[in-house]
């Protein structure tokens, strides 16, 4: 039987059902071919979507691909998917670590990497636990609560904000602008007409805030990440104020939204699988291992992009220099060529080499922190909230296939176990 002929892959305009569960769509494309053409956006010559594990790993670890979108013959800006007339957004994003190649990427990552080592993260665990229990105490007072707003979003946001030295009283302001910033994603479905305007405004406001923080740090020694970046020039690793501000915004957004989605989707997994929930309640020592299987099974980041640095062939697709290549991590982590029964959540799998945190030089800087936050949060949630179930209100997903997860997750909760005694 010949492979199914499919239209160009398009991550916009999906139904609510497809958005909540994109995996059947991924399977159709992956079974037809490893690589498919997509619909290019403004400023892109061609776009390709990669659905298999082997090809995804090749692109992530090969020097034939990178983050420089100006590598093609046409003169383009470093972030081609952003329209003209949005200078605040463009200036901010082009200095993000995730969009940089060596040597600039190497320089910035060297400065930051020491703050996210397993040893440093282990030292943060008591504080993460304190924040976790504080938030759960608020959940315990409500029979119905939105897990995202009440727990999954504020936990990693408070942690990264404290690392940046951001006052906690401003967190609602930061999250509102961080979410507006993400509306510029080209993988958002049903994008609102003024998305780029909202993103540009949020980018300018966040940049101005952190530029002020950088200037303040120049006048006093700060032991937070802003101070670390501002003091880098003393070690000969000079960063301009714009670079520092952009890095702080990147850490603030990437440092909380991915973990928010990871926590929310872990709870969704346990809602659908009472046996998994019961097992982790009885064996909290297994939560750390379970987190990796949760990421493989339904990761918080579904897609990441690279650009081709030369003409070549990838699994039969003719890629030209300057073409955009989108790696569908969610599909690669469900590839039966890499994982046995990939559509089954298996806590005994021994997940191995999933690509939920990326690979190569852009492997997620905050992976150790995300794992620690998730392990502590899930363990505490299962201990403190003895029962939780879906409420009558619907679960609404973010209109995004990059940062993928529910925008709201209303739960009914019970904080005390059922008693066997009768009145």
NUZALUM-367716 format. One record per atom (N, C-alpha, C): residue in three letters; z, y negated, x. Coordinates in steps of 0.05 Angstrom, whole numbers, plus 5000, padded with zeros to 4 digits. Atoms other than C-alpha are relative to their C-alpha. Example, Ala and Ser with C-alpha at 12.3 -4.5 7.8 and 13.67 -1.06 7.14 Angstrom:
<atoms>
ALA500050245018
ALA515650905246
ALA500049765018
SER499950244984
SER514350215273
SER501449784985
</atoms>
This chain:
<atoms>
UNK500050245017
UNK500050005000
UNK500049755018
UNK500150244983
UNK498149325029
UNK502449824994
UNK497750185005
UNK503648795038
UNK499549804978
UNK500350205021
UNK504948314982
UNK499149735012
UNK500950274992
UNK501147654989
UNK501749794986
UNK498150205011
UNK506147094980
UNK499149725006
UNK500750284995
UNK505346344974
UNK501649905024
UNK498450124978
UNK507745895031
UNK502949974991
UNK497150015006
UNK515345915034
UNK500849714996
UNK499150275007
UNK518445305002
UNK502950004992
UNK497149995006
UNK526045205004
UNK500949784981
UNK499350205019
UNK525844654951
UNK499250094972
UNK500749945027
UNK525644694876
UNK500950274990
UNK499149745008
UNK529445344870
UNK501749984975
UNK498249985023
UNK533045564807
UNK502950035009
UNK497149984993
UNK540645564804
UNK500650295008
UNK499549724993
UNK540446324806
UNK499050075028
UNK501049954973
UNK536046344868
UNK501649865021
UNK498450154980
UNK540245814902
UNK502650145005
UNK497549864996
UNK546646204891
UNK499650265014
UNK500649744988
UNK543346854914
UNK497250005011
UNK502750024990
UNK537346714959
UNK498950265012
UNK500749774984
UNK537247414989
UNK497750174988
UNK502449865010
UNK532247744941
UNK497449865007
UNK502450154991
UNK527347194958
UNK499450065029
UNK500349934971
UNK528547305032
UNK498850285004
UNK500949734997
UNK527548045024
UNK497050034995
UNK502949995006
UNK520647954992
UNK498449905024
UNK501650124978
UNK518247515049
UNK500450175026
UNK499549844976
UNK521547935104
UNK498450264999
UNK501549745003
UNK518348585077
UNK497049965003
UNK502850054998
UNK511548255074
UNK499149945029
UNK500650064972
UNK511647985146
UNK502449865012
UNK497750144988
UNK516647725197
UNK499949704999
UNK500450294999
UNK513647025198
UNK498149914979
UNK501750115022
UNK510746605141
UNK499649705004
UNK500450295000
UNK507645925136
UNK501649874978
UNK498550155020
UNK511345385098
UNK498549754994
UNK501250255007
UNK509844705069
UNK501149785017
UNK499050214982
UNK510344165122
UNK500849754985
UNK499350265011
UNK513843515106
UNK498849785016
UNK501250234986
UNK512042815129
UNK500650015030
UNK499650014971
UNK510942785204
UNK499850275014
UNK500249734988
UNK510243545214
UNK497150104998
UNK502749895000
UNK503743875234
UNK499950274985
UNK499949745014
UNK505644575211
UNK502950105002
UNK497349895000
UNK512044955194
UNK499850304995
UNK499949715002
UNK513545695201
UNK502850094994
UNK497349895007
UNK519346095171
UNK500250285012
UNK499549754987
UNK522146685210
UNK502250154986
UNK498149865017
UNK525647235170
UNK501350255012
UNK499049754988
UNK527147805218
UNK501849945024
UNK498050044979
UNK532747895269
UNK498849985028
UNK501150004973
UNK528648055330
UNK498549745007
UNK501550254995
UNK524047455323
UNK501849765000
UNK498050225000
UNK529946995306
UNK501449995027
UNK498650004974
UNK533547205369
UNK498149915022
UNK501950094980
UNK527247105410
UNK499749705001
UNK500450295001
UNK526246395386
UNK502649865010
UNK497550144993
UNK533646215395
UNK500650025030
UNK499349974972
UNK533946465467
UNK497649955019
UNK502450054983
UNK526846295492
UNK499749715008
UNK500650274991
UNK525045685533
UNK497449894988
UNK502550085013
UNK518545665493
UNK500649834975
UNK499350155023
UNK522445325437
UNK502449825007
UNK497850184995
UNK527244745434
UNK500349804977
UNK499350195021
UNK529844155395
UNK498449745002
UNK501550254996
UNK524843625420
UNK497550014982
UNK502350005019
UNK520143475361
UNK497749845010
UNK502250174989
UNK515843015405
UNK498250165018
UNK501449844980
UNK513043605444
UNK497050044993
UNK502849965007
UNK506443625405
UNK498249775010
UNK502050204991
UNK500143225418
UNK500449734986
UNK499650255015
UNK501742715364
UNK502549865009
UNK497650164993
UNK506642155380
UNK501849994975
UNK498150005023
UNK512642265335
UNK502749935010
UNK497250044993
UNK519842085333
UNK501450265003
UNK498649754994
UNK525142585353
UNK500950154975
UNK499149885025
UNK527042715281
UNK497849954979
UNK502450065016
UNK520242765245
UNK500450024970
UNK499749965029
UNK522942975177
UNK501349764986
UNK498850235012
UNK526342305167
UNK497849784996
UNK502150205005
UNK521941765135
UNK500649745015
UNK499650264988
UNK520841085166
UNK501649824982
UNK498450195016
UNK525240515144
UNK502850084996
UNK497249915001
UNK531840885153
UNK501149995028
UNK499250024972
UNK534040625221
UNK502850105006
UNK497349914995
UNK541440775213
UNK500250305002
UNK500049715000
UNK540241505197
UNK498650115024
UNK501649904978
UNK534941605250
UNK501649965027
UNK498650054975
UNK539041275305
UNK502450185004
UNK497649844999
UNK545241675288
UNK499250295007
UNK500649714998
UNK542042365282
UNK498650075026
UNK501449934976
UNK537642325344
UNK501850045024
UNK498149964979
UNK543942325387
UNK501950234995
UNK498349775006
UNK547042945355
UNK499450225020
UNK500249784981
UNK548443525402
UNK498050214991
UNK501749785010
UNK544644005357
UNK497049935002
UNK502750084998
UNK538243595365
UNK499149945029
UNK500550074972
UNK538543535441
UNK499150245016
UNK500849804980
UNK535243935497
UNK501449925027
UNK499150074974
UNK537643975569
UNK498149795012
UNK497350004989
UNK539443585610
UNK502049854983
UNK498150165015
UNK542443125558
UNK501950184984
UNK498349815014
UNK544943715517
UNK502150115018
UNK498149884980
UNK548144025579
UNK502249815006
UNK498050214993
UNK551643375597
UNK502149974978
UNK498250055022
UNK554643265528
UNK501650254993
UNK498649755006
UNK556443995516
UNK502250055021
UNK498049964979
UNK560044025583
UNK502549834995
UNK497850175006
UNK564443445562
UNK501750124977
UNK498649915024
UNK566243755495
UNK501150295001
UNK499549725001
UNK566544495511
UNK502950075006
UNK497249944993
UNK573544475541
UNK501949964977
UNK498350055023
UNK576344235474
UNK499850214979
UNK500549795021
UNK573844845435
UNK500250285011
UNK499749734988
UNK575645435480
UNK502050164983
UNK498049845014
UNK579546015450
UNK502849935007
UNK497250074992
UNK585645805490
UNK500949754986
UNK499350255014
UNK585445095461
UNK500450054971
UNK499949945029
UNK584145365391
UNK502650154994
UNK497549865005
UNK590045845397
UNK502449814999
UNK497850205000
UNK594545245412
UNK500049844974
UNK500250145025
UNK592044935347
UNK500950164976
UNK499549835022
UNK593745535304
UNK502549924984
UNK497750085016
UNK600845305285
UNK499449764982
UNK500650235016
UNK598144635261
UNK498050074977
UNK501849915021
UNK592444965223
UNK501650144978
UNK498449865020
UNK597645405189
UNK501649814983
UNK498550215015
UNK601844795170
UNK498249874979
UNK501950135019
UNK595844455137
UNK499350194978
UNK500749795020
UNK593945105102
UNK502250034979
UNK497849965019
UNK600845205071
UNK500549754983
UNK499850255016
UNK601144475050
UNK498049994978
UNK502150005020
UNK594644535013
UNK500450214979
UNK499449795019
UNK596545194982
UNK502349934981
UNK497850095017
UNK602944884957
UNK499049844976
UNK501250155021
UNK598744404917
UNK498550174980
UNK501549825018
UNK594444964889
UNK502050164982
UNK498149835015
UNK600645354867
UNK501149864975
UNK499050145023
UNK602444814817
UNK498149984977
UNK502150035020
UNK595944874778
UNK499050284992
UNK501049745008
UNK593745464735
UNK497050025004
UNK502850004994
UNK586445254745
UNK499549795021
UNK500550194978
UNK584044924809
UNK497250045011
UNK502649984986
UNK577544774845
UNK500650075029
UNK499449914973
UNK578045174909
UNK498749825021
UNK501450174981
UNK572944724944
UNK501549745004
UNK498750264998
UNK576244054929
UNK502950025008
UNK497249994994
UNK583344304934
UNK500850155025
UNK499249844977
UNK583044764994
UNK497850035021
UNK502149934980
UNK576444975027
UNK498949755014
UNK501150244987
UNK574044255040
UNK502249855016
UNK498150164984
UNK580443895060
UNK501250145025
UNK498849864977
UNK583044435108
UNK498549945026
UNK501450054975
UNK577544395161
UNK499649705005
UNK500350284996
UNK576643655148
UNK502449875013
UNK497550114988
UNK583943495163
UNK500250095030
UNK499849904973
UNK583643935226
UNK498149835019
UNK501950154983
UNK577343595255
UNK500749715001
UNK499350295000
UNK579742905234
UNK502349955019
UNK497850044981
UNK586243005272
UNK499150035029
UNK501149984973
UNK582343225333
UNK498649755008
UNK501450254994
UNK578342595328
UNK501849754999
UNK498150225002
UNK584442165316
UNK499549834975
UNK500650145024
UNK582141965246
UNK502450004981
UNK497750015019
UNK587641725198
UNK499550174975
UNK500349825023
UNK588742225142
UNK499549854974
UNK500350165025
UNK588841675090
UNK497149934994
UNK502850065003
UNK581441575101
UNK498250244994
UNK501649765001
UNK579242295090
UNK498150014976
UNK501850005023
UNK576442205020
UNK497549835006
UNK502250184992
UNK572141625047
UNK498150155019
UNK501749864981
UNK569642065104
UNK498550224987
UNK501449775013
UNK568042675061
UNK497749904982
UNK502150115017
UNK564142255011
UNK497649925016
UNK502350094984
UNK559841965066
UNK498850235016
UNK501149764987
UNK559142635102
UNK498150154981
UNK501749875020
UNK556342935038
UNK497549844995
UNK502350165004
UNK551742345028
UNK498150025023
UNK501749974976
UNK549242425099
UNK498350254998
UNK501549755002
UNK547143135084
UNK497850004980
UNK502150025020
UNK542742905027
UNK497249955013
UNK502550044986
UNK537442755080
UNK498750275008
UNK501049744992
UNK536543505092
UNK497450064985
UNK502549935013
UNK529343725078
UNK500350274986
UNK499749755014
UNK532144395054
UNK501749974975
UNK498650045026
UNK535744074995
UNK498050044977
UNK501749965023
UNK532844304929
UNK500749794979
UNK499550205020
UNK532043804873
UNK501249745011
UNK498950234987
UNK533343224920
UNK499849754982
UNK500050245017
UNK535342584883
UNK498349795012
UNK502050194991
UNK530442004888
UNK501149815022
UNK498950194981
UNK535141554928
UNK501650145022
UNK498549854981
UNK537642104975
UNK499949875028
UNK500350114973
UNK534941785039
UNK501549735001
UNK498650255000
UNK537741105019
UNK503050055003
UNK497249944999
UNK544641405007
UNK500850115028
UNK499449894973
UNK544341795073
UNK499949785021
UNK500250214980
UNK542141185112
UNK502449814998
UNK497650175003
UNK547840765083
UNK502550145012
UNK497749854990
UNK552941315098
UNK499950025031
UNK500349994971
UNK550141385169
UNK500949745014
UNK499250264988
UNK550940645183
UNK503049954998
UNK497150045003
UNK558040625155
UNK501650175019
UNK498549824982
UNK560341235194
UNK499649915030
UNK500550084973
UNK557040985258
UNK501649755007
UNK498550244995
UNK560240295251
UNK503050065003
UNK497249934998
UNK567040615240
UNK500750115028
UNK499449874974
UNK566741045303
UNK499349825023
UNK500450194979
UNK563740485344
UNK502649835004
UNK497450154999
UNK570140095327
UNK502150175013
UNK498049834987
UNK574340695347
UNK499550035030
UNK500649984972
UNK570740755413
UNK500949755015
UNK499250254987
UNK571940015429
UNK503149995002
UNK497050004999
UNK579340105411
UNK500950195023
UNK499149814980
UNK579740715457
UNK499649895028
UNK500450124974
UNK577040295515
UNK502449835008
UNK497750184995
UNK583239855508
UNK502650165003
UNK497649844998
UNK588240425507
UNK499350295005
UNK500549714995
UNK588841145530
UNK500550164975
UNK499749835024
UNK587641615472
UNK499650295009
UNK500249714993
UNK588542375477
UNK498450164980
UNK501749865020
UNK583842535419
UNK497250025011
UNK502849964991
UNK576442705423
UNK498649745004
UNK501250264995
UNK574441975417
UNK500749905028
UNK499150084973
UNK578641825478
UNK498750175022
UNK501349834980
UNK575742425515
UNK497249915005
UNK502850084997
UNK568642195503
UNK499849735013
UNK500150274988
UNK570141475520
UNK500850015030
UNK499149994972
UNK573541685585
UNK498250175018
UNK501849824985
UNK567842145607
UNK498849855024
UNK501350154978
UNK564941585651
UNK501750025025
UNK498349984976
UNK570941665697
UNK499350255017
UNK500949764986
UNK568142355715
UNK497149995007
UNK502950034994
UNK561142085725
UNK498250104978
UNK501649905023
UNK558842365657
UNK499849784979
UNK500050235017
UNK557141705625
UNK498750054973
UNK501150005027
UNK556041655550
UNK500149724990
UNK500050265013
UNK553941025515
UNK501650014974
UNK498450015025
UNK557840785455
UNK498650114976
UNK501549895023
UNK552240965407
UNK500050315001
UNK499949714998
UNK552141675435
UNK502750114992
UNK497249915007
UNK559741735427
UNK500349994970
UNK499750035029
UNK559541475356
UNK498550224985
UNK501649795012
UNK553941955338
UNK501350275003
UNK498749744995
UNK557642545369
UNK502450034982
UNK497649985018
UNK563942385330
UNK499250054971
UNK501049945027
UNK560042365265
UNK499150284997
UNK500949735000
UNK556743015283
UNK502350204998
UNK497649835000
UNK563443345298
UNK501450004973
UNK498650035026
UNK566343075233
UNK498550154978
UNK501649875021
UNK560643345190
UNK499850305005
UNK500449724994
UNK558943995225
UNK502750155003
UNK497449884995
UNK566344115240
UNK501550074975
UNK498549925025
UNK568344175167
UNK498250124979
UNK501649915022
UNK562444305121
UNK499450305003
UNK500649714997
UNK560644985151
UNK502450174994
UNK497649845006
UNK567845235148
UNK500749984971
UNK499750025029
UNK568444965077
UNK498450214985
UNK501849805013
UNK562545395057
UNK500850295006
UNK499049734992
UNK565145995096
UNK502450084983
UNK497649935016
UNK571845975061
UNK499350044971
UNK500749985028
UNK568845864992
UNK498550264994
UNK501649755005
UNK563846434999
UNK501650255006
UNK498249774996
UNK569246895027
UNK501550064975
UNK498649965025
UNK573146784963
UNK498150114979
UNK502049895019
UNK566846914922
UNK499650305005
UNK500349724993
UNK565947564959
UNK502350164990
UNK497649855008
UNK573147774944
UNK500250004969
UNK500049995029
UNK572347574871
UNK498350224989
UNK501949805009
UNK566448044864
UNK500850285010
UNK499249744988
UNK569848604905
UNK503050025001
UNK497049985000
UNK577148714884
UNK501050195021
UNK499049814980
UNK577549294933
UNK500249865027
UNK499850154975
UNK576048824991
UNK502449825000
UNK497750185002
UNK581248334967
UNK502650165003
UNK497649844998
UNK586448884959
UNK500450105028
UNK499849894973
UNK584949175027
UNK501149785019
UNK499250224982
UNK585748495062
UNK502849904993
UNK497250075007
UNK592148345023
UNK501950205013
UNK498349804989
UNK595049005047
UNK499950025030
UNK500449984971
UNK592248955117
UNK499049735011
UNK500850274991
UNK592248215138
UNK499050005029
UNK501049994972
UNK590948425210
UNK497050055001
UNK502949955000
UNK583848595189
UNK498449764992
UNK501450245010
UNK582147895164
UNK498149895021
UNK501750114978
UNK579547665232
UNK497450145002
UNK502549844999
UNK574448235234
UNK498349954975
UNK501550045025
UNK572648125161
UNK498549745000
UNK501350265000
UNK570847395174
UNK497150035012
UNK502749974989
UNK564947615218
UNK498250154981
UNK501749865020
UNK562448095165
UNK499349814977
UNK500650205021
UNK563047535113
UNK497749825010
UNK502150174989
UNK558747095159
UNK497350145000
UNK502549855000
UNK553547635168
UNK498950034972
UNK500949935027
UNK553347805094
UNK499149754985
UNK500750245016
UNK553147095066
UNK500949765016
UNK499250214982
UNK553446575121
UNK499949724989
UNK499950285009
UNK555045835112
UNK497649845009
UNK502450144991
UNK548745625150
UNK497750204997
UNK502249825006
UNK542345945124
UNK497649965017
UNK502450064985
UNK537045605166
UNK500649805022
UNK500050204979
UNK536245245232
UNK497149985011
UNK502850054992
UNK529944945263
UNK499749975031
UNK500850054973
UNK526444935330
UNK497149905000
UNK502850074997
UNK519744665356
UNK498850155022
UNK501549844980
UNK514545055395
UNK499149825023
UNK500750164977
UNK513444805466
UNK497450085013
UNK502649924990
UNK506945175477
UNK498650164978
UNK501549835018
UNK501445535439
UNK500650295006
UNK499649714996
UNK502946275429
UNK500050144973
UNK499949835025
UNK503446845379
UNK502850114996
UNK497449905006
UNK509847035344
UNK499750194976
UNK500249795020
UNK509547695305
UNK497549964983
UNK502650035013
UNK502247575289
UNK499349734990
UNK500550275009
UNK502946845270
UNK499249835025
UNK501050174978
UNK499046345314
UNK501549734999
UNK498350244999
UNK504145815332
UNK498849815020
UNK501150204982
UNK501545165363
UNK502349835011
UNK498150194988
UNK505244695409
UNK500649784980
UNK499250215018
UNK509144205366
UNK500550104972
UNK499449895026
UNK509644665305
UNK503050034996
UNK497249965006
UNK516344695271
UNK500450304992
UNK499449725005
UNK519545395268
UNK502850014988
UNK497449985014
UNK525145505217
UNK501050285000
UNK498849744998
UNK529646095230
UNK501850054976
UNK498549955024
UNK532346385165
UNK502350205008
UNK497849844990
UNK539046635191
UNK501050194979
UNK499049835022
UNK541146905123
UNK498350254997
UNK501849765001
UNK535047365124
UNK500350175024
UNK499749844976
UNK535847575196
UNK502550175000
UNK497549855002
UNK542947785182
UNK500150214978
UNK500349785020
UNK540548225125
UNK497650175007
UNK502349854991
UNK534948535166
UNK500750305004
UNK499449714997
UNK535049305158
UNK499250115027
UNK500749914973
UNK531749355226
UNK502349955020
UNK497850054983
UNK538249095256
UNK502750114989
UNK497549925012
UNK543749285206
UNK499550224979
UNK500149795019
UNK544749925167
UNK501049904973
UNK499250095027
UNK545049805091
UNK500949705001
UNK499150284996
UNK545049045104
UNK500949854976
UNK499150145025
UNK545948855031
UNK502750104990
UNK497349905007
UNK552549225030
UNK502149865018
UNK497950114984
UNK558848865052
UNK501850235009
UNK498649774988
UNK562349355099
UNK502049905021
UNK497950104982
UNK568949155132
UNK500250185025
UNK499849814977
UNK568249765179
UNK497450005015
UNK502650004988
UNK561249575201
UNK500149975030
UNK500250074972
UNK562949295269
UNK497549835003
UNK502450165005
UNK558248715256
UNK498249975025
UNK501750024976
UNK555948635328
UNK498649735001
UNK501550244992
UNK550448135343
UNK498849864976
UNK501150165021
UNK549747735279
UNK499349725012
UNK500950264989
UNK546547045288
UNK501149774983
UNK498850205018
UNK551046665239
UNK500949755015
UNK499250234984
UNK553446205295
UNK497849915019
UNK502250064982
UNK546546155328
UNK500250175025
UNK500149854974
UNK544946405398
UNK499049805021
UNK501150164978
UNK543046135466
UNK501749755005
UNK498550244992
UNK544945435490
UNK501249854977
UNK499050145024
UNK546045195419
UNK502050174984
UNK497949845014
UNK551145745401
UNK502249814991
UNK498250195013
UNK556045395355
UNK502449945017
UNK497850094983
UNK560944985396
UNK502750064987
UNK497449975014
UNK566345055343
UNK500450284988
UNK499749735012
UNK565645805330
UNK502950105001
UNK497249914998
UNK572645965356
UNK501849864980
UNK498350155019
UNK575645415313
UNK499450094972
UNK500749915027
UNK571845625251
UNK501250274994
UNK498849745004
UNK574146345260
UNK503049984996
UNK497150035003
UNK581346135269
UNK500849874973
UNK499550135026
UNK581245665209
UNK499650204977
UNK500649815022
UNK578146205165
UNK502050234999
UNK498149785000
UNK582746765188
UNK502749914989
UNK497450105009
UNK589046335177
UNK499949944970
UNK500250085028
UNK586546065111
UNK499950234981
UNK500349775018
UNK584446725080
UNK502650174999
UNK497549854999
UNK590747085103
UNK502149864983
UNK498050155015
UNK595246535074
UNK499350004970
UNK500850015028
UNK591246495009
UNK500650274987
UNK499549745012
UNK591847244997
UNK503050054998
UNK497149965001
UNK599247215011
UNK501449824979
UNK498750195017
UNK601046594971
UNK498950004971
UNK501249995026
UNK596146654913
UNK499550294993
UNK500249715003
UNK597247364889
UNK497650084983
UNK502349935016
UNK591747354837
UNK498349754996
UNK501850225007
UNK585646914828
UNK497550124987
UNK502449905014
UNK579646984782
UNK498349754992
UNK501850225009
UNK573746574758
UNK501149884974
UNK499350135025
UNK575346054705
UNK497549994982
UNK502350015018
UNK570845914646
UNK497949805010
UNK501850204990
UNK567745324683
UNK498050125020
UNK502049884982
UNK561245474721
UNK500549935029
UNK500150064971
UNK560745524796
UNK497449865005
UNK502450164995
UNK555844994819
UNK499550005030
UNK500750004972
UNK552245074885
UNK498849735009
UNK501450224988
UNK550244514932
UNK497050055000
UNK502949975001
UNK542844384927
UNK498950005029
UNK500650004971
UNK541944585000
UNK499850285010
UNK500349734988
UNK539345195037
UNK500449995030
UNK499050004972
UNK541844975105
UNK503050035000
UNK497249985004
UNK549144825092
UNK500450124972
UNK500249855026
UNK549645355037
UNK502750084990
UNK497449925012
UNK555545434991
UNK500549854974
UNK499550145025
UNK558645224925
UNK501249725003
UNK498850275000
UNK560144494911
UNK502650014984
UNK497649965015
UNK565344714860
UNK500550294996
UNK499249725004
UNK569145374853
UNK502650004985
UNK497650005017
UNK573945344794
UNK501350274998
UNK498549755000
UNK579345884797
UNK502449984981
UNK497449965012
UNK584846134753
UNK501850145020
UNK498249894979
UNK590846284797
UNK502650094989
UNK497349915006
UNK597346664793
UNK501550025027
UNK498650004975
UNK602446554848
UNK502150215003
UNK497949794999
UNK607347104830
UNK498750264990
UNK501149745009
UNK605647844824
UNK501250084973
UNK499049905026
UNK606248184757
UNK502650165004
UNK497449864998
UNK613248444744
UNK499750254981
UNK500149765016
UNK614049154718
UNK502250014980
UNK497850015019
UNK620348964680
UNK499249864975
UNK500550135025
UNK620448754608
UNK502449834992
UNK497950185008
UNK624448204575
UNK501950144981
</atoms>
